[in-house]
Amino acid sequence: MNLGDRKEYIGGSEISAVLNLNRWKTPLQLYLEKTGKVEEKDLSEDEAVGWGIELEDVVARKYAKKNNVKVLRTSKDYTHPEHRYIRGHIDRLIAGTDEILEIKTCSAYKNKEWEGEDIPFEFICQIQLYLGLTGRNIGHIACLIGGQKYIQKTIAFDPELYQMMIDKAVEFWNEHVLKDIPPLATLGDKEALLQLYPKNARDDIIIANEDINTAIALRQEISGQIGALEEQKEMLENQIKQVIADNIGVETSKYVVTWKPQSRKSVDIEKLKEDSLYEKYSKTSISRVLNVRLRKDK
């Protein structure tokens, strides 16, 4: 596959991130990569990725044999006719049809993601994008799970979903990448925000609108609820421990609970300080801490 610099386009594996439907990458993280603020993770040494590449031909041959078809490699880069920054490269064409084949490999731990009719949504988005870009109607996924279980799924082209993805990609590119305006942070963006704003460049306290005031109030309310729930959890755990007493555990019609000793090693900080080793081997890391307090005039 040769699509050039990945900062220059949105590919099939990234379209679900644009929609905030990707488990591994958020819109903000994608924005940081596309604007060059962070380097995309280098997967060249990733063992799972390496094995996926090695096994691609094996899985393709399995699909061809099982379905009595011929699958073809293609070196063509498919690009949206109006938006050249939306691109894709498919794994295989199925000869004599308007169908494509995408090949996946994953660990046995991902088996449940493929049960029944289930398909991870990232791959549904990827296939739909490829079908739209190639003008084909049927997409197949052949997946090898845990190196020994083969499954295959079929996805029909959905023009409405495809157009929605294109619209979202255009908005993301024009409003965020080209204008260099980060999209709204979501769950999983803690590290991305630190990469984007690693330190206080100014000492200003800005004035925010009522939307942020509402967000802060909700955050404080949730924090209070978490504290109350933690206390309730501890109380219930103490009652369960009291029932177990000096036994190893307790069993009910639904649960088995154990309360067993567990050892762990820890470093004696005071001893290290006495031996003048603490300063030698300790290091300081800098982060940013969110602190909320009521204004004095409220």
N, C-alpha and C positions, 0 to 999 in steps of 0.2 A: 504494500500500500504506500502510495506516495502522494500525499495531499499537501506537501509543503509545510510551512509554519502553521501549527495548529492555532496560533493566536489570531490568524487571519480569517477563521471561519468557525461555524458551529457544525459539529458532526453528529452522526447518528447516536453515538454513545453519550452525547451531551444534551440532546434535545429534551430529555426528561428533567435535567437539572434546570433548564430554562423554565419549565412548568412547576418547579419545586416538587417534583415527584421522584427524585433520585435519592436513594438511601445513602449514597456516598459523597454527594456533592450538592451544595445549595446554590441558588442563583448568585449570592454574594461571592462564594468561592469561585464560581465560574467567571464572574466579572473580574476578580483579582487576576485570574490567569489570562483572560483575554486582553486585559489592559497592561499586562506585563508587570504588574505590581508584585506578583509572586511567580515563581517558576512552577510549571506543571510537574507533578511528581514523576520522577524517572522510574519507569517500571521495567527497564531493560534487564535489571538484575533480579526481578521478582520471579521466584521459582514457579509459582502458580501460573503466571502469565507465560513464562517460558514453556511450560508443559502444555499450556493451551495451544500455543503456536505449533509445537511438535505434533500434537494430536489432531490438528485441524484436518489434515488429509485423511487420517484414519476414520474420523467421524463422517467426513464427506463420502468416503467409499462405502461406509456402512449404510448411509442413507440411500445412495444410488443402488446398492445391491438389494436392500430391503424393499425399495419401491420400484425397482426395475426401470430406472431412468438414468440418463446421462447428465452429470453435473459439470459445469464449465467454469473455470476461473475467468475473471475479467479484470483487466488492468484499467478499465475506464473509470474516471472520476465523474460521478454524477453531480451536477450543479443545478440549483434552481434557476430557471431561465430569467427571472426578474431580480432575484436577490442572490448575488454570486457568493455571498458569505455563508450560504446554507448548502452544505455539501455532504456527500456520502460515498462510501466505497463498500460494495456488498461482497460477501464471501464467495457465493456461487450463483450462477444462473442455471436454471433447469432447462436443458435443451428442448426445443420444439414447443415451449409453453410460454405463457406470460407470468411465470412463477419464479421466485427467488428462494435461496436457501441461506439462512444465517446459522453459523455453527458456534456452539457454546460448550464449555467444559466447566465443571464446578466440583466442589468437595461434597462428600456424602452428607455433611452437615446441612447442605442446602436442599436436601431431598424433598422436604415438606413444601418448599416453594413451588414445586412442580407437580404436586399431587392433583389427580383428577384433571380438571380443565384449567387449573391455575397456570399462569405464566407471569413471572416478575414484570411489573409494569414498565420498568426501564426498557425491557426488550420489546414490549408491545409498541412503545413509542418509537424505538429504533426501527422496527420492521415497517411501521406505518410511514415513517419518513422515507425509507428506502423505496417502498412501493410507490409513493407519490413522485419521488424524484426519477424513478425508472419508468413510470407509466405502466406498471404491472398491477395485477389484481390479487394475487395470492402470494403469501409469504409463509415459508416453513422454517421452523427452528428444530435443529437436531442437536441434542444435548447429551453429553456423556457425564454421568454423575458418579463421583468417587472412583473413576477409572474403570468401572465395571457395569454400570447400569445405563442402558441407552434408552432415551425417550425422544419422541418427536411430536411437535404441535404445529397446528396450522392457523394462520390468521388471514382473514379477508380484509381487503382494503376498505377503509372507512373514510370517504372523502371529507366528511365534516370534521372528524378528528384531525385529519391531515391539515386542513385549512386552518383550524384553530392553532395547531402547533406552528405553522408558518407565521400566522399573525403574531403569536407570542414571541417567536424568534426575531421577527422584524422589530417589534417593540423593544425587546431586550437589546438588540444591536444598536438601534438608532437612539434610544433614550438613555441607555446606560453605557455601552461600550464607546460609542462615538462621542457622546457628550461627557464621558468620564464622570458619570454620576452613579454612585453605588446603589443597587437595589436594596429594598428593605431587608434588614437582617431577619433571620428566622431561627428556628430550633437547630442547633448544631453549629452556629456561627460564632461561638465564643472565641475560638482560635483565630478565625478570619478577622474578627474585629480588632484583635490585638495586632495582627499583621498590618491591618489598614491604619490603625491609630495606636502605635506602640508606646507613645509617650504624650505628655501634655506639652504641646508646642506653644500654648498661650496660657496665661493665668486668668483668662476671662471666664465668667459664669454667664452663659447666654440665657436669654429670655425665650422660653418655649411656648407653644400654643396649648390650647385646652386638650388636644388629643394626647399630648405627652403628659399633661397633668392627670388625665384619666388613666393612662398607662401606669404612672407611678402609684396612684391610689390603688389600682388593682393589684399591682405588685406587692404593696404593703399588706393588703388584705389577704392575699395568697400566702405571704410569709407568715402571717399570724395563724392562718389555718394549718400550715405545715407544722408550726411549733406545737399547736394543740394536738395535732394528730400524732406527732412524735411522742408526746407525753402519754397519750392514750395507748400507743403501741407499747411503750415501756411498761405501763401498768399491766397490760394483758400478758406480756412476756413474763413479768414477775409472778403473776398468778399461775401461769403454766409451769414455771420452774418450781414453784412451791408444791404443786401437785406431783411433779416428777421426784422431788426431794432427792434422796441419795440413790435412786434408781437411774438406769441409763436413758430411759425415755418413757413415753406414754403413747398409747394407740387408741384411736377412736374409730367409729364406723367409716370415717372418711380420711383421716390423717394418721401419719406416724411422725412423732416429734421426738428428737433425741437432744440430750443436753450432756455433751461429753467434753472432757478436758482437751484443750488444744494449745500446743506450745508454739511460741514464735521467738525468734531472736531479735534483740534490739541493741542499739548502741548506747553505752553509758556515756552521755554527753559530759557529765560532771567529771568523770574520770579522764576523758580526753582533754578537758580543760586543765586539769591538774598536771597532766603530762605534757602540756604545751603542744598538743597535736591538733586541737580543734581548729585553731586559726589557720594552721598549715593546710589542712585538707578540706576545710569548709569553703563554700563559694556562695556568692550573693546573686540572686536572680531578681530581676525587676519585673513587676507586673502592674496592672492597674486594678484598683479595688473600687467597686461601686458602693457608695455609702449614701443612704437616704436619711434625712432628718426633716422635721417640720421647721418652717421658717419661724423666727422668733416673733414676728408680728402677727402670727396666726394662732 
